[in-house]
Amino acid sequence: MKTQLFIDTHCHLDAPEFYDNGAQVASSAKQLGVQAIVVPAVCCTNFDRVAQLGKFGGYALGIHPQFVPEAAEDDLELLRASVERSMGNPHFVAIGEIGLDYFLTMLCTAEMREKQLHFYREQLRIAKKFGLPVLLHSRRAVDHTLKHLRQITVISGIAHAFNGSEQQAGMFIQLGFKLGFGGTVTYPRALQIRRLASTLPLSSIVLETDAPDIPPHWIHAQRNSPEQLPKIAAVVSELRGISLAELASATTANAYTALPRLSRQCEAL
């Protein structure tokens, strides 16, 4: 039986949970059909590590909203410089993980929301300047995320771990974004996410794990891994009533569309 090929568009392969064993995990996932893994940064201190892991597919550079409280203005300058240097690296594919998070209490003060917005907007400007897509994080902040995305337009991107409404999904799609679906879709009680995964245009969907987070239901509360992506894909294909082969082909093409530099370098893997 031919192995279907998938792209994990969002995986924190550098996380401590992988115990510096990211290379072996990536190799194991590849044996299961995960041909490329995109590793986003979360802060300046892990830029070098994600760049090293980018050889398994691609990497992104950015400052995650949960790391904004400790970030300084100089970090944005470091990001700009790191992006400029990385443009010659074929594995560098996007700005990310960036966005807004109004879920965590520590991020919801007026001061911290303002700081998040500043870092989000500045990183969108960096993406626009260098013609790069973005990997977006948005929790309880989808409308604000969209508002600023409309003001500072970028070429494309992925709304990672999408958890908004059908109307909000349509707005992202109009802006040229794909929507990331992962472990959450495997939970029977996640009715809204499962409905969207089954009814949104197939051309708008990409797959992800967000490993080590958001594990699928069969490993609930355990460490997630890109090795789980084919089984997550099987759930999505069943929800849509299409073959796994069709889903794999479409979501891989969608990932290439969202992340054009990934498309070019994956041909050589």
JOFEN-V157663 format. One record per backbone hydrogen bond with DSSP energy under -1.0 kcal/mol. CO is the residue of the C=O (numbers start at 0). NH is the residue of the N-H. Records with the same first field share a line. If there is no record, write none. Layout:
# JOFEN-V157663
CO=NH / NH
This chain:
# JOFEN-V157663
5=34 / 35
7=37
9=208 / 209
10=12
11=14
14=17
15=18
17=20
20=24
21=25
22=26
23=27
24=28
25=29
26=30
28=33
29=32
32=5 / 34
35=7
36=57
37=10
38=59
41=63
42=45
43=46
45=49
46=50
47=51
48=52
49=53
52=55
53=56
55=36
57=38
58=92
59=40
60=95
63=66
67=70
71=74
72=76
73=77
74=78
75=79
76=80
77=81
78=82
79=83
80=84
81=85
82=86
85=88
88=91
90=58
93=60
94=134
95=40
97=136
99=138
103=106
104=107
108=112
109=113
110=114
111=115
112=116
113=117
114=118
115=119
116=120
117=121
118=122
119=123
120=124
121=125
122=126
123=127
124=128
125=129
126=131
132=94
133=157
134=97
135=159
136=99
138=101
140=144
141=145
142=146
143=147
144=148
145=149
146=150
147=151
155=133
156=177
157=135 / 159
158=179
164=168
165=169
166=170
167=171
168=172
169=173
170=174
171=176
172=175
177=158
178=205
179=161
180=207
181=184
182=185
183=186
186=189
188=190
189=193
190=194
191=195
192=196
193=197
194=198
195=199
200=203
201=204
203=178
205=180
206=8
209=212
210=11
211=223
215=218
216=219
218=221
224=227
225=228
227=231
228=232
229=233
230=234
231=235
232=236
233=237
234=238
235=239
236=240 / 241
242=246
243=247
244=248
245=249
246=250
247=251
248=252
249=253
250=254
251=255
252=256
253=257
254=258
258=261 / 262
259=263
260=264
261=265
264=267
265=268
